[in-house]
Amino acid sequence: MKIVRTTDQAYKPYSEEYGVKGIERADLWRDGENVAFDLFRIKKGADYAEHTHDSWEIMFVISGKINLSGEILGPGDFVFTEPGESHVAENLEDTVVLLGFGKHYD
């Protein structure tokens, strides 16, 4: 069992890694190579250009509001993206989301 308490969540600017402003990420869990779960704090107005993932991605909106490829998502909304699907994100409010990523296995 792994527990990550709120006080242990070390947010760092996402822009340091990917050149995206207004986004911070806290690593929650990684299994080393296949699966990762992160919390993202995203400022209102921050945009993430259209992109495609090599693996699946899950998003659970904790707070705020986000426009994901024309779908307005709010607290409690869940999205599963298949490998190879693309999307674009525009944050309509300060938003917190849980994102999970993994490899696609045949």
C-alpha positions as CSV (number, residue, x, y, z in Angstrom):
1,M,0.0,0.0,0.0
2,K,1.2,3.5,-0.8
3,I,-0.3,6.5,0.8
4,V,0.4,10.1,-0.4
5,R,-0.8,12.6,2.0
6,T,-1.8,16.1,1.0
7,T,1.3,17.5,2.8
8,D,3.5,15.2,0.7
9,Q,2.3,16.3,-2.6
10,A,5.1,18.3,-4.1
11,Y,3.8,20.3,-7.0
12,K,6.3,21.5,-9.6
13,P,5.7,23.7,-12.6
14,Y,4.8,21.6,-15.6
15,S,6.3,24.3,-17.9
16,E,9.8,23.1,-16.8
17,E,9.3,19.9,-18.6
18,Y,6.9,20.8,-21.5
19,G,6.9,24.5,-22.0
20,V,3.3,24.9,-20.9
21,K,2.5,27.8,-18.6
22,G,-0.1,27.8,-15.8
23,I,0.1,24.1,-15.0
24,E,1.7,22.4,-12.0
25,R,2.0,18.7,-11.4
26,A,2.4,16.5,-8.3
27,D,3.6,12.9,-8.9
28,L,1.4,10.5,-6.9
29,W,2.5,7.1,-8.1
30,R,4.5,5.3,-10.8
31,D,5.1,1.6,-11.2
32,G,8.4,2.3,-13.0
33,E,7.5,2.0,-16.6
34,N,3.8,1.2,-17.3
35,V,1.4,3.3,-15.2
36,A,1.5,6.8,-13.6
37,F,-1.0,8.9,-11.6
38,D,-0.5,12.6,-11.2
39,L,-2.5,15.6,-9.8
40,F,-2.5,18.7,-12.0
41,R,-3.4,22.2,-10.9
42,I,-4.2,24.2,-13.9
43,K,-4.8,28.0,-14.0
44,K,-7.8,29.5,-15.7
45,G,-6.9,30.3,-19.3
46,A,-4.1,27.8,-19.5
47,D,-4.3,25.9,-22.8
48,Y,-2.8,22.6,-23.8
49,A,-2.5,22.3,-27.6
50,E,-3.9,19.4,-29.5
51,H,-1.9,16.3,-28.7
52,T,-2.0,12.5,-29.1
53,H,-0.9,10.0,-26.5
54,D,0.9,6.7,-27.2
55,S,-1.0,5.1,-24.3
56,W,-4.4,5.3,-22.6
57,E,-5.1,8.3,-20.4
58,I,-7.7,8.8,-17.7
59,M,-8.9,12.2,-16.4
60,F,-11.0,12.8,-13.3
61,V,-12.0,16.4,-12.6
62,I,-11.7,17.2,-9.0
63,S,-12.6,20.9,-9.1
64,G,-13.0,23.7,-11.7
65,K,-14.1,23.5,-15.3
66,I,-12.2,22.5,-18.5
67,N,-13.1,22.4,-22.2
68,L,-11.8,19.2,-23.6
69,S,-12.2,19.1,-27.3
70,G,-15.5,20.8,-27.1
71,E,-16.9,18.9,-24.1
72,I,-17.3,21.0,-21.0
73,L,-16.2,19.0,-17.9
74,G,-16.7,19.8,-14.3
75,P,-16.2,18.2,-10.8
76,G,-16.9,14.5,-10.9
77,D,-16.6,14.1,-14.6
78,F,-14.4,11.2,-15.9
79,V,-12.7,10.7,-19.3
80,F,-11.0,7.7,-20.8
81,T,-8.8,8.4,-23.9
82,E,-7.7,5.4,-26.0
83,P,-4.2,5.2,-27.3
84,G,-3.9,7.3,-30.6
85,E,-6.8,9.6,-29.8
86,S,-6.1,13.3,-29.7
87,H,-7.6,16.1,-27.7
88,V,-7.1,19.8,-26.9
89,A,-7.7,21.4,-23.4
90,E,-8.7,24.9,-22.4
91,N,-9.2,25.7,-18.8
92,L,-12.3,27.8,-18.1
93,E,-11.6,28.1,-14.4
94,D,-8.7,27.2,-12.0
95,T,-9.0,23.4,-12.2
96,V,-7.6,20.3,-10.4
97,V,-7.6,17.0,-12.2
98,L,-6.3,13.5,-11.5
99,L,-4.6,12.1,-14.6
100,G,-3.5,8.5,-15.1
101,F,-1.4,7.2,-18.0
102,G,-0.3,3.8,-19.1
103,K,1.0,1.6,-21.9
104,H,-1.4,0.0,-24.3
105,Y,-1.1,-3.8,-24.4
106,D,-2.6,-5.9,-27.2
